[in-house]
Amino acid sequence: MGTWSYHIGHDDTFADVYECFFDHYNGGMAAELASQRVLEELSDAFTDSDDRHEAHFALALAQWETQTLDAESLKTVSSIIASGENLENWKDRSASQADLGKRGAALESFLKQISQPRRTKKRRKKPKLDIIENVLVNRPAPDSKKSLIVTEVYVNNEFTNTTGMVMWGDGGGGIFHFTQPGLECSAKWLDAQNLEIRFSNIVESDLQFGAGDTREAFFCGDRVSLSFLFD
């Protein structure tokens, strides 16, 4: 059962089920489907004698908060509370009479809460975006006014793209994009206006180029000629 207190929701299993539901729900999944996923992914929690009560409480609360509490979930929670199963479970864990009284009151309050429809549906929270940028190449030009920067981007540990940019101090832009992880490239400035970029594990057709002249980068009168080489 992990950590526990007489309050509903102060339990590791409860937290796991509740968080699993809202991970799916906040990701855009319908609440009904999120419930199915919880039952599939955490099936052991709903059958384990130590954890099943908290698992059902958590799922019922999540459904209630999203205005999708189904009759079966409410019936299960009502049965657990009305039968005294949960308090017996607590007795088996040597809970004091004082704690049993507090737990009983908490159970009654919880059942009363979810037995009445929630007035408003809990809004989805936008998933937190964890963005990681791995710099593969950072090659300043000889005049120190600009640099070639090749960056591999991951969002929530999922690869999104690799972008090559020629950047001046206050501007610049992308010169190529690659949509697979693991790009191997290097770069050499021949002089301040000529840049050579070499790729060792792709062919030219694998790259995506921006609009306009794909062999040139330009910013505020400073023009750079680009050479793409493929081994």
Secondary structure, DSSP 8 states (H G I E B T S, - for coil): --SB-SSTT-BHHHHHHHHHHHHHHHTT--HHHHHHHHHHHTHHHHH-TTTHHHHHHHHHHHHHHTT---HHHHHHHHHHHHTTHHHHHHHHTT--HHHHHHHHHHHHHHHHHHHS--SS----------EEEEEEEEEE-TTSSEEEEEEEEEETTEEEEEEEEEEETTEEEEEEEE-SS---EEEEEEETTEEEEEESS--GGG-EE-SS-TTEEEETTEEEEEEEEE-
